[in-house]
Amino acid sequence: MFTNDFTLTKRHLGGLLLVIGGLAFTAILSIDLLDAGREGGIGPAQQIALISSALVALLGLTLIPLGSRPA
């Protein structure tokens, strides 16, 4: 990974996007659950962030089967 001829493959990029999207989705839900003292639940901004992070994870999931081709 730290060599001069390292190439980021579609599998690497897919895994990275899947992890980032999953962590973001989990973080958004966790923040909402931990902030139980306030009322209102999940607002429109959080809904957009949840949908965006789910789409990033889904995009990453679709890139993984493409294998070792350069990204």
mmCIF file of the N, C-alpha and C atoms, coordinates in Angstrom:
data_MODEL
# 
_entry.id   MODEL 
# 
loop_
_atom_site.group_PDB 
_atom_site.id 
_atom_site.type_symbol 
_atom_site.label_atom_id 
_atom_site.label_alt_id 
_atom_site.label_comp_id 
_atom_site.label_asym_id 
_atom_site.label_entity_id 
_atom_site.label_seq_id 
_atom_site.pdbx_PDB_ins_code 
_atom_site.Cartn_x 
_atom_site.Cartn_y 
_atom_site.Cartn_z 
_atom_site.occupancy 
_atom_site.B_iso_or_equiv 
_atom_site.pdbx_formal_charge 
_atom_site.auth_seq_id 
_atom_site.auth_comp_id 
_atom_site.auth_asym_id 
_atom_site.auth_atom_id 
_atom_site.pdbx_PDB_model_num 
ATOM 1   N N  . MET A 1 1  ? 0.814   -1.187 0.000   1.00 0.00 ? 1  MET A N  1 
ATOM 2   C CA . MET A 1 1  ? 0.000   0.000  0.000   1.00 0.00 ? 1  MET A CA 1 
ATOM 3   C C  . MET A 1 1  ? 0.865   1.262  0.000   1.00 0.00 ? 1  MET A C  1 
ATOM 4   N N  . PHE A 1 2  ? 2.031   1.203  0.600   1.00 0.00 ? 2  PHE A N  1 
ATOM 5   C CA . PHE A 1 2  ? 2.886   2.377  0.680   1.00 0.00 ? 2  PHE A CA 1 
ATOM 6   C C  . PHE A 1 2  ? 3.996   2.357  -0.364  1.00 0.00 ? 2  PHE A C  1 
ATOM 7   N N  . THR A 1 3  ? 3.846   1.528  -1.386  1.00 0.00 ? 3  THR A N  1 
ATOM 8   C CA . THR A 1 3  ? 4.840   1.495  -2.454  1.00 0.00 ? 3  THR A CA 1 
ATOM 9   C C  . THR A 1 3  ? 4.494   2.521  -3.518  1.00 0.00 ? 3  THR A C  1 
ATOM 10  N N  . ASN A 1 4  ? 5.447   2.811  -4.367  1.00 0.00 ? 4  ASN A N  1 
ATOM 11  C CA . ASN A 1 4  ? 5.241   3.806  -5.417  1.00 0.00 ? 4  ASN A CA 1 
ATOM 12  C C  . ASN A 1 4  ? 4.287   3.323  -6.505  1.00 0.00 ? 4  ASN A C  1 
ATOM 13  N N  . ASP A 1 5  ? 4.184   2.011  -6.696  1.00 0.00 ? 5  ASP A N  1 
ATOM 14  C CA . ASP A 1 5  ? 3.331   1.492  -7.767  1.00 0.00 ? 5  ASP A CA 1 
ATOM 15  C C  . ASP A 1 5  ? 1.991   0.942  -7.253  1.00 0.00 ? 5  ASP A C  1 
ATOM 16  N N  . PHE A 1 6  ? 1.560   1.382  -6.081  1.00 0.00 ? 6  PHE A N  1 
ATOM 17  C CA . PHE A 1 6  ? 0.272   0.935  -5.542  1.00 0.00 ? 6  PHE A CA 1 
ATOM 18  C C  . PHE A 1 6  ? -0.867  1.575  -6.335  1.00 0.00 ? 6  PHE A C  1 
ATOM 19  N N  . THR A 1 7  ? -1.850  0.764  -6.680  1.00 0.00 ? 7  THR A N  1 
ATOM 20  C CA . THR A 1 7  ? -3.028  1.242  -7.393  1.00 0.00 ? 7  THR A CA 1 
ATOM 21  C C  . THR A 1 7  ? -4.263  0.926  -6.567  1.00 0.00 ? 7  THR A C  1 
ATOM 22  N N  . LEU A 1 8  ? -5.074  1.932  -6.355  1.00 0.00 ? 8  LEU A N  1 
ATOM 23  C CA . LEU A 1 8  ? -6.331  1.731  -5.646  1.00 0.00 ? 8  LEU A CA 1 
ATOM 24  C C  . LEU A 1 8  ? -7.290  1.007  -6.584  1.00 0.00 ? 8  LEU A C  1 
ATOM 25  N N  . THR A 1 9  ? -7.728  -0.182 -6.172  1.00 0.00 ? 9  THR A N  1 
ATOM 26  C CA . THR A 1 9  ? -8.625  -0.960 -7.024  1.00 0.00 ? 9  THR A CA 1 
ATOM 27  C C  . THR A 1 9  ? -10.078 -0.639 -6.673  1.00 0.00 ? 9  THR A C  1 
ATOM 28  N N  . LYS A 1 10 ? -10.969 -1.116 -7.508  1.00 0.00 ? 10 LYS A N  1 
ATOM 29  C CA . LYS A 1 10 ? -12.391 -0.905 -7.260  1.00 0.00 ? 10 LYS A CA 1 
ATOM 30  C C  . LYS A 1 10 ? -12.832 -1.643 -6.003  1.00 0.00 ? 10 LYS A C  1 
ATOM 31  N N  . ARG A 1 11 ? -12.204 -2.773 -5.713  1.00 0.00 ? 11 ARG A N  1 
ATOM 32  C CA . ARG A 1 11 ? -12.521 -3.506 -4.492  1.00 0.00 ? 11 ARG A CA 1 
ATOM 33  C C  . ARG A 1 11 ? -12.100 -2.703 -3.266  1.00 0.00 ? 11 ARG A C  1 
ATOM 34  N N  . HIS A 1 12 ? -10.907 -2.093 -3.300  1.00 0.00 ? 12 HIS A N  1 
ATOM 35  C CA . HIS A 1 12 ? -10.452 -1.259 -2.188  1.00 0.00 ? 12 HIS A CA 1 
ATOM 36  C C  . HIS A 1 12 ? -11.382 -0.058 -1.993  1.00 0.00 ? 12 HIS A C  1 
ATOM 37  N N  . LEU A 1 13 ? -11.704 0.611  -3.089  1.00 0.00 ? 13 LEU A N  1 
ATOM 38  C CA . LEU A 1 13 ? -12.574 1.780  -3.027  1.00 0.00 ? 13 LEU A CA 1 
ATOM 39  C C  . LEU A 1 13 ? -13.961 1.396  -2.528  1.00 0.00 ? 13 LEU A C  1 
ATOM 40  N N  . GLY A 1 14 ? -14.475 0.258  -2.992  1.00 0.00 ? 14 GLY A N  1 
ATOM 41  C CA . GLY A 1 14 ? -15.782 -0.211 -2.540  1.00 0.00 ? 14 GLY A CA 1 
ATOM 42  C C  . GLY A 1 14 ? -15.794 -0.512 -1.052  1.00 0.00 ? 14 GLY A C  1 
ATOM 43  N N  . GLY A 1 15 ? -14.771 -1.177 -0.576  1.00 0.00 ? 15 GLY A N  1 
ATOM 44  C CA . GLY A 1 15 ? -14.681 -1.466 0.856   1.00 0.00 ? 15 GLY A CA 1 
ATOM 45  C C  . GLY A 1 15 ? -14.579 -0.202 1.689   1.00 0.00 ? 15 GLY A C  1 
ATOM 46  N N  . LEU A 1 16 ? -13.799 0.744  1.204   1.00 0.00 ? 16 LEU A N  1 
ATOM 47  C CA . LEU A 1 16 ? -13.644 2.011  1.900   1.00 0.00 ? 16 LEU A CA 1 
ATOM 48  C C  . LEU A 1 16 ? -14.970 2.774  1.962   1.00 0.00 ? 16 LEU A C  1 
ATOM 49  N N  . LEU A 1 17 ? -15.684 2.845  0.853   1.00 0.00 ? 17 LEU A N  1 
ATOM 50  C CA . LEU A 1 17 ? -16.975 3.531  0.831   1.00 0.00 ? 17 LEU A CA 1 
ATOM 51  C C  . LEU A 1 17 ? -18.012 2.813  1.688   1.00 0.00 ? 17 LEU A C  1 
ATOM 52  N N  . LEU A 1 18 ? -17.973 1.493  1.691   1.00 0.00 ? 18 LEU A N  1 
ATOM 53  C CA . LEU A 1 18 ? -18.905 0.714  2.507   1.00 0.00 ? 18 LEU A CA 1 
ATOM 54  C C  . LEU A 1 18 ? -18.676 0.993  3.993   1.00 0.00 ? 18 LEU A C  1 
ATOM 55  N N  . VAL A 1 19 ? -17.429 1.011  4.399   1.00 0.00 ? 19 VAL A N  1 
ATOM 56  C CA . VAL A 1 19 ? -17.108 1.269  5.810   1.00 0.00 ? 19 VAL A CA 1 
ATOM 57  C C  . VAL A 1 19 ? -17.477 2.702  6.198   1.00 0.00 ? 19 VAL A C  1 
ATOM 58  N N  . ILE A 1 20 ? -17.137 3.662  5.353   1.00 0.00 ? 20 ILE A N  1 
ATOM 59  C CA . ILE A 1 20 ? -17.445 5.063  5.655   1.00 0.00 ? 20 ILE A CA 1 
ATOM 60  C C  . ILE A 1 20 ? -18.953 5.279  5.735   1.00 0.00 ? 20 ILE A C  1 
ATOM 61  N N  . GLY A 1 21 ? -19.695 4.742  4.776   1.00 0.00 ? 21 GLY A N  1 
ATOM 62  C CA . GLY A 1 21 ? -21.145 4.886  4.789   1.00 0.00 ? 21 GLY A CA 1 
ATOM 63  C C  . GLY A 1 21 ? -21.782 4.210  5.994   1.00 0.00 ? 21 GLY A C  1 
ATOM 64  N N  . GLY A 1 22 ? -21.303 3.021  6.326   1.00 0.00 ? 22 GLY A N  1 
ATOM 65  C CA . GLY A 1 22 ? -21.840 2.307  7.492   1.00 0.00 ? 22 GLY A CA 1 
ATOM 66  C C  . GLY A 1 22 ? -21.543 3.014  8.799   1.00 0.00 ? 22 GLY A C  1 
ATOM 67  N N  . LEU A 1 23 ? -20.321 3.531  8.930   1.00 0.00 ? 23 LEU A N  1 
ATOM 68  C CA . LEU A 1 23 ? -19.969 4.266  10.145  1.00 0.00 ? 23 LEU A CA 1 
ATOM 69  C C  . LEU A 1 23 ? -20.765 5.560  10.267  1.00 0.00 ? 23 LEU A C  1 
ATOM 70  N N  . ALA A 1 24 ? -20.947 6.252  9.166   1.00 0.00 ? 24 ALA A N  1 
ATOM 71  C CA . ALA A 1 24 ? -21.721 7.488  9.193   1.00 0.00 ? 24 ALA A CA 1 
ATOM 72  C C  . ALA A 1 24 ? -23.175 7.210  9.564   1.00 0.00 ? 24 ALA A C  1 
ATOM 73  N N  . PHE A 1 25 ? -23.754 6.174  8.987   1.00 0.00 ? 25 PHE A N  1 
ATOM 74  C CA . PHE A 1 25 ? -25.137 5.800  9.291   1.00 0.00 ? 25 PHE A CA 1 
ATOM 75  C C  . PHE A 1 25 ? -25.284 5.469  10.776  1.00 0.00 ? 25 PHE A C  1 
ATOM 76  N N  . THR A 1 26 ? -24.353 4.668  11.295  1.00 0.00 ? 26 THR A N  1 
ATOM 77  C CA . THR A 1 26 ? -24.380 4.287  12.700  1.00 0.00 ? 26 THR A CA 1 
ATOM 78  C C  . THR A 1 26 ? -24.185 5.496  13.604  1.00 0.00 ? 26 THR A C  1 
ATOM 79  N N  . ALA A 1 27 ? -23.280 6.383  13.238  1.00 0.00 ? 27 ALA A N  1 
ATOM 80  C CA . ALA A 1 27 ? -23.015 7.566  14.051  1.00 0.00 ? 27 ALA A CA 1 
ATOM 81  C C  . ALA A 1 27 ? -24.239 8.474  14.118  1.00 0.00 ? 27 ALA A C  1 
ATOM 82  N N  . ILE A 1 28 ? -24.916 8.665  13.006  1.00 0.00 ? 28 ILE A N  1 
ATOM 83  C CA . ILE A 1 28 ? -26.094 9.533  12.983  1.00 0.00 ? 28 ILE A CA 1 
ATOM 84  C C  . ILE A 1 28 ? -27.196 8.962  13.870  1.00 0.00 ? 28 ILE A C  1 
ATOM 85  N N  . LEU A 1 29 ? -27.427 7.665  13.773  1.00 0.00 ? 29 LEU A N  1 
ATOM 86  C CA . LEU A 1 29 ? -28.447 7.048  14.626  1.00 0.00 ? 29 LEU A CA 1 
ATOM 87  C C  . LEU A 1 29 ? -28.032 7.060  16.092  1.00 0.00 ? 29 LEU A C  1 
ATOM 88  N N  . SER A 1 30 ? -26.759 6.840  16.366  1.00 0.00 ? 30 SER A N  1 
ATOM 89  C CA . SER A 1 30 ? -26.270 6.846  17.749  1.00 0.00 ? 30 SER A CA 1 
ATOM 90  C C  . SER A 1 30 ? -26.400 8.224  18.367  1.00 0.00 ? 30 SER A C  1 
ATOM 91  N N  . ILE A 1 31 ? -26.063 9.250  17.622  1.00 0.00 ? 31 ILE A N  1 
ATOM 92  C CA . ILE A 1 31 ? -26.191 10.611 18.134  1.00 0.00 ? 31 ILE A CA 1 
ATOM 93  C C  . ILE A 1 31 ? -27.642 10.909 18.470  1.00 0.00 ? 31 ILE A C  1 
ATOM 94  N N  . ASP A 1 32 ? -28.565 10.465 17.653  1.00 0.00 ? 32 ASP A N  1 
ATOM 95  C CA . ASP A 1 32 ? -29.980 10.697 17.922  1.00 0.00 ? 32 ASP A CA 1 
ATOM 96  C C  . ASP A 1 32 ? -30.434 9.935  19.162  1.00 0.00 ? 32 ASP A C  1 
ATOM 97  N N  . LEU A 1 33 ? -29.960 8.710  19.341  1.00 0.00 ? 33 LEU A N  1 
ATOM 98  C CA . LEU A 1 33 ? -30.364 7.918  20.505  1.00 0.00 ? 33 LEU A CA 1 
ATOM 99  C C  . LEU A 1 33 ? -29.739 8.435  21.793  1.00 0.00 ? 33 LEU A C  1 
ATOM 100 N N  . LEU A 1 34 ? -28.482 8.883  21.735  1.00 0.00 ? 34 LEU A N  1 
ATOM 101 C CA . LEU A 1 34 ? -27.805 9.377  22.929  1.00 0.00 ? 34 LEU A CA 1 
ATOM 102 C C  . LEU A 1 34 ? -28.327 10.735 23.368  1.00 0.00 ? 34 LEU A C  1 
ATOM 103 N N  . ASP A 1 35 ? -28.851 11.500 22.469  1.00 0.00 ? 35 ASP A N  1 
ATOM 104 C CA . ASP A 1 35 ? -29.402 12.815 22.782  1.00 0.00 ? 35 ASP A CA 1 
ATOM 105 C C  . ASP A 1 35 ? -30.890 12.675 23.095  1.00 0.00 ? 35 ASP A C  1 
ATOM 106 N N  . ALA A 1 36 ? -31.206 11.753 24.014  1.00 0.00 ? 36 ALA A N  1 
ATOM 107 C CA . ALA A 1 36 ? -32.596 11.414 24.299  1.00 0.00 ? 36 ALA A CA 1 
ATOM 108 C C  . ALA A 1 36 ? -33.332 12.512 25.055  1.00 0.00 ? 36 ALA A C  1 
ATOM 109 N N  . GLY A 1 37 ? -32.625 13.463 25.627  1.00 0.00 ? 37 GLY A N  1 
ATOM 110 C CA . GLY A 1 37 ? -33.257 14.511 26.400  1.00 0.00 ? 37 GLY A CA 1 
ATOM 111 C C  . GLY A 1 37 ? -34.030 15.512 25.572  1.00 0.00 ? 37 GLY A C  1 
ATOM 112 N N  . ARG A 1 38 ? -33.725 15.618 24.324  1.00 0.00 ? 38 ARG A N  1 
ATOM 113 C CA . ARG A 1 38 ? -34.432 16.608 23.506  1.00 0.00 ? 38 ARG A CA 1 
ATOM 114 C C  . ARG A 1 38 ? -35.556 15.926 22.741  1.00 0.00 ? 38 ARG A C  1 
ATOM 115 N N  . GLU A 1 39 ? -36.532 16.705 22.398  1.00 0.00 ? 39 GLU A N  1 
ATOM 116 C CA . GLU A 1 39 ? -37.673 16.159 21.667  1.00 0.00 ? 39 GLU A CA 1 
ATOM 117 C C  . GLU A 1 39 ? -37.484 16.374 20.172  1.00 0.00 ? 39 GLU A C  1 
ATOM 118 N N  . GLY A 1 40 ? -38.248 15.683 19.398  1.00 0.00 ? 40 GLY A N  1 
ATOM 119 C CA . GLY A 1 40 ? -38.248 15.926 17.968  1.00 0.00 ? 40 GLY A CA 1 
ATOM 120 C C  . GLY A 1 40 ? -37.856 14.744 17.123  1.00 0.00 ? 40 GLY A C  1 
ATOM 121 N N  . GLY A 1 41 ? -37.019 13.859 17.630  1.00 0.00 ? 41 GLY A N  1 
ATOM 122 C CA . GLY A 1 41 ? -36.624 12.695 16.843  1.00 0.00 ? 41 GLY A CA 1 
ATOM 123 C C  . GLY A 1 41 ? -35.714 13.055 15.684  1.00 0.00 ? 41 GLY A C  1 
ATOM 124 N N  . ILE A 1 42 ? -35.825 12.310 14.623  1.00 0.00 ? 42 ILE A N  1 
ATOM 125 C CA . ILE A 1 42 ? -34.966 12.506 13.452  1.00 0.00 ? 42 ILE A CA 1 
ATOM 126 C C  . ILE A 1 42 ? -35.600 13.562 12.558  1.00 0.00 ? 42 ILE A C  1 
ATOM 127 N N  . GLY A 1 43 ? -34.871 14.649 12.351  1.00 0.00 ? 43 GLY A N  1 
ATOM 128 C CA . GLY A 1 43 ? -35.377 15.748 11.540  1.00 0.00 ? 43 GLY A CA 1 
ATOM 129 C C  . GLY A 1 43 ? -35.006 15.590 10.078  1.00 0.00 ? 43 GLY A C  1 
ATOM 130 N N  . PRO A 1 44 ? -35.368 16.575 9.269   1.00 0.00 ? 44 PRO A N  1 
ATOM 131 C CA . PRO A 1 44 ? -35.110 16.491 7.830   1.00 0.00 ? 44 PRO A CA 1 
ATOM 132 C C  . PRO A 1 44 ? -33.617 16.444 7.481   1.00 0.00 ? 44 PRO A C  1 
ATOM 133 N N  . ALA A 1 45 ? -32.798 17.192 8.201   1.00 0.00 ? 45 ALA A N  1 
ATOM 134 C CA . ALA A 1 45 ? -31.358 17.163 7.921   1.00 0.00 ? 45 ALA A CA 1 
ATOM 135 C C  . ALA A 1 45 ? -30.769 15.787 8.237   1.00 0.00 ? 45 ALA A C  1 
ATOM 136 N N  . GLN A 1 46 ? -31.227 15.193 9.327   1.00 0.00 ? 46 GLN A N  1 
ATOM 137 C CA . GLN A 1 46 ? -30.750 13.860 9.673   1.00 0.00 ? 46 GLN A CA 1 
ATOM 138 C C  . GLN A 1 46 ? -31.247 12.818 8.677   1.00 0.00 ? 46 GLN A C  1 
ATOM 139 N N  . GLN A 1 47 ? -32.447 12.981 8.184   1.00 0.00 ? 47 GLN A N  1 
ATOM 140 C CA . GLN A 1 47 ? -32.962 12.052 7.186   1.00 0.00 ? 47 GLN A CA 1 
ATOM 141 C C  . GLN A 1 47 ? -32.135 12.120 5.910   1.00 0.00 ? 47 GLN A C  1 
ATOM 142 N N  . ILE A 1 48 ? -31.776 13.327 5.493   1.00 0.00 ? 48 ILE A N  1 
ATOM 143 C CA . ILE A 1 48 ? -30.944 13.480 4.299   1.00 0.00 ? 48 ILE A CA 1 
ATOM 144 C C  . ILE A 1 48 ? -29.576 12.855 4.530   1.00 0.00 ? 48 ILE A C  1 
ATOM 145 N N  . ALA A 1 49 ? -29.004 13.059 5.724   1.00 0.00 ? 49 ALA A N  1 
ATOM 146 C CA . ALA A 1 49 ? -27.695 12.476 6.035   1.00 0.00 ? 49 ALA A CA 1 
ATOM 147 C C  . ALA A 1 49 ? -27.770 10.950 6.092   1.00 0.00 ? 49 ALA A C  1 
ATOM 148 N N  . LEU A 1 50 ? -28.850 10.402 6.645   1.00 0.00 ? 50 LEU A N  1 
ATOM 149 C CA . LEU A 1 50 ? -29.012 8.946  6.698   1.00 0.00 ? 50 LEU A CA 1 
ATOM 150 C C  . LEU A 1 50 ? -29.137 8.352  5.299   1.00 0.00 ? 50 LEU A C  1 
ATOM 151 N N  . ILE A 1 51 ? -29.932 8.989  4.460   1.00 0.00 ? 51 ILE A N  1 
ATOM 152 C CA . ILE A 1 51 ? -30.100 8.505  3.091   1.00 0.00 ? 51 ILE A CA 1 
ATOM 153 C C  . ILE A 1 51 ? -28.789 8.606  2.322   1.00 0.00 ? 51 ILE A C  1 
ATOM 154 N N  . SER A 1 52 ? -28.068 9.716  2.508   1.00 0.00 ? 52 SER A N  1 
ATOM 155 C CA . SER A 1 52 ? -26.787 9.895  1.808   1.00 0.00 ? 52 SER A CA 1 
ATOM 156 C C  . SER A 1 52 ? -25.770 8.856  2.241   1.00 0.00 ? 52 SER A C  1 
ATOM 157 N N  . SER A 1 53 ? -25.676 8.607  3.550   1.00 0.00 ? 53 SER A N  1 
ATOM 158 C CA . SER A 1 53 ? -24.703 7.617  4.020   1.00 0.00 ? 53 SER A CA 1 
ATOM 159 C C  . SER A 1 53 ? -25.095 6.209  3.573   1.00 0.00 ? 53 SER A C  1 
ATOM 160 N N  . ALA A 1 54 ? -26.385 5.919  3.521   1.00 0.00 ? 54 ALA A N  1 
ATOM 161 C CA . ALA A 1 54 ? -26.826 4.610  3.023   1.00 0.00 ? 54 ALA A CA 1 
ATOM 162 C C  . ALA A 1 54 ? -26.501 4.464  1.537   1.00 0.00 ? 54 ALA A C  1 
ATOM 163 N N  . LEU A 1 55 ? -26.655 5.536  0.770   1.00 0.00 ? 55 LEU A N  1 
ATOM 164 C CA . LEU A 1 55 ? -26.313 5.486  -0.655  1.00 0.00 ? 55 LEU A CA 1 
ATOM 165 C C  . LEU A 1 55 ? -24.806 5.307  -0.870  1.00 0.00 ? 55 LEU A C  1 
ATOM 166 N N  . VAL A 1 56 ? -23.996 5.942  -0.026  1.00 0.00 ? 56 VAL A N  1 
ATOM 167 C CA . VAL A 1 56 ? -22.540 5.762  -0.134  1.00 0.00 ? 56 VAL A CA 1 
ATOM 168 C C  . VAL A 1 56 ? -22.173 4.310  0.157   1.00 0.00 ? 56 VAL A C  1 
ATOM 169 N N  . ALA A 1 57 ? -22.792 3.735  1.196   1.00 0.00 ? 57 ALA A N  1 
ATOM 170 C CA . ALA A 1 57 ? -22.529 2.329  1.523   1.00 0.00 ? 57 ALA A CA 1 
ATOM 171 C C  . ALA A 1 57 ? -22.995 1.414  0.394   1.00 0.00 ? 57 ALA A C  1 
ATOM 172 N N  . LEU A 1 58 ? -24.129 1.713  -0.196  1.00 0.00 ? 58 LEU A N  1 
ATOM 173 C CA . LEU A 1 58 ? -24.640 0.912  -1.311  1.00 0.00 ? 58 LEU A CA 1 
ATOM 174 C C  . LEU A 1 58 ? -23.731 1.020  -2.530  1.00 0.00 ? 58 LEU A C  1 
ATOM 175 N N  . LEU A 1 59 ? -23.238 2.206  -2.807  1.00 0.00 ? 59 LEU A N  1 
ATOM 176 C CA . LEU A 1 59 ? -22.286 2.384  -3.906  1.00 0.00 ? 59 LEU A CA 1 
ATOM 177 C C  . LEU A 1 59 ? -21.025 1.561  -3.659  1.00 0.00 ? 59 LEU A C  1 
ATOM 178 N N  . GLY A 1 60 ? -20.534 1.594  -2.433  1.00 0.00 ? 60 GLY A N  1 
ATOM 179 C CA . GLY A 1 60 ? -19.362 0.791  -2.094  1.00 0.00 ? 60 GLY A CA 1 
ATOM 180 C C  . GLY A 1 60 ? -19.616 -0.692 -2.258  1.00 0.00 ? 60 GLY A C  1 
ATOM 181 N N  . LEU A 1 61 ? -20.801 -1.114 -1.886  1.00 0.00 ? 61 LEU A N  1 
ATOM 182 C CA . LEU A 1 61 ? -21.164 -2.533 -2.012  1.00 0.00 ? 61 LEU A CA 1 
ATOM 183 C C  . LEU A 1 61 ? -21.196 -2.971 -3.471  1.00 0.00 ? 61 LEU A C  1 
ATOM 184 N N  . THR A 1 62 ? -21.615 -2.084 -4.358  1.00 0.00 ? 62 THR A N  1 
ATOM 185 C CA . THR A 1 62 ? -21.654 -2.448 -5.777  1.00 0.00 ? 62 THR A CA 1 
ATOM 186 C C  . THR A 1 62 ? -20.280 -2.439 -6.422  1.00 0.00 ? 62 THR A C  1 
ATOM 187 N N  . LEU A 1 63 ? -19.316 -1.737 -5.839  1.00 0.00 ? 63 LEU A N  1 
ATOM 188 C CA . LEU A 1 63 ? -17.975 -1.702 -6.414  1.00 0.00 ? 63 LEU A CA 1 
ATOM 189 C C  . LEU A 1 63 ? -17.140 -2.924 -6.042  1.00 0.00 ? 63 LEU A C  1 
ATOM 190 N N  . ILE A 1 64 ? -17.433 -3.560 -4.923  1.00 0.00 ? 64 ILE A N  1 
ATOM 191 C CA . ILE A 1 64 ? -16.611 -4.672 -4.451  1.00 0.00 ? 64 ILE A CA 1 
ATOM 192 C C  . ILE A 1 64 ? -16.526 -5.825 -5.457  1.00 0.00 ? 64 ILE A C  1 
ATOM 193 N N  . PRO A 1 65 ? -17.616 -6.251 -6.105  1.00 0.00 ? 65 PRO A N  1 
ATOM 194 C CA . PRO A 1 65 ? -17.488 -7.389 -7.035  1.00 0.00 ? 65 PRO A CA 1 
ATOM 195 C C  . PRO A 1 65 ? -16.694 -7.077 -8.299  1.00 0.00 ? 65 PRO A C  1 
ATOM 196 N N  . LEU A 1 66 ? -16.384 -5.808 -8.576  1.00 0.00 ? 66 LEU A N  1 
ATOM 197 C CA . LEU A 1 66 ? -15.664 -5.473 -9.792  1.00 0.00 ? 66 LEU A CA 1 
ATOM 198 C C  . LEU A 1 66 ? -14.180 -5.843 -9.742  1.00 0.00 ? 66 LEU A C  1 
ATOM 199 N N  . GLY A 1 67 ? -13.703 -6.209 -8.577  1.00 0.00 ? 67 GLY A N  1 
ATOM 200 C CA . GLY A 1 67 ? -12.395 -6.814 -8.456  1.00 0.00 ? 67 GLY A CA 1 
ATOM 201 C C  . GLY A 1 67 ? -11.205 -5.885 -8.514  1.00 0.00 ? 67 GLY A C  1 
ATOM 202 N N  . SER A 1 68 ? -10.154 -6.365 -9.158  1.00 0.00 ? 68 SER A N  1 
ATOM 203 C CA . SER A 1 68 ? -8.850  -5.712 -9.068  1.00 0.00 ? 68 SER A CA 1 
ATOM 204 C C  . SER A 1 68 ? -8.582  -4.726 -10.183 1.00 0.00 ? 68 SER A C  1 
ATOM 205 N N  . ARG A 1 69 ? -9.606  -4.275 -10.860 1.00 0.00 ? 69 ARG A N  1 
ATOM 206 C CA . ARG A 1 69 ? -9.404  -3.251 -11.868 1.00 0.00 ? 69 ARG A CA 1 
ATOM 207 C C  . ARG A 1 69 ? -9.124  -1.919 -11.191 1.00 0.00 ? 69 ARG A C  1 
ATOM 208 N N  . PRO A 1 70 ? -8.281  -1.072 -11.777 1.00 0.00 ? 70 PRO A N  1 
ATOM 209 C CA . PRO A 1 70 ? -7.990  0.221  -11.148 1.00 0.00 ? 70 PRO A CA 1 
ATOM 210 C C  . PRO A 1 70 ? -9.245  1.080  -11.025 1.00 0.00 ? 70 PRO A C  1 
ATOM 211 N N  . ALA A 1 71 ? -9.290  1.842  -9.962  1.00 0.00 ? 71 ALA A N  1 
ATOM 212 C CA . ALA A 1 71 ? -10.473 2.684  -9.724  1.00 0.00 ? 71 ALA A CA 1 
ATOM 213 C C  . ALA A 1 71 ? -10.433 3.947  -10.544 1.00 0.00 ? 71 ALA A C  1 
# 
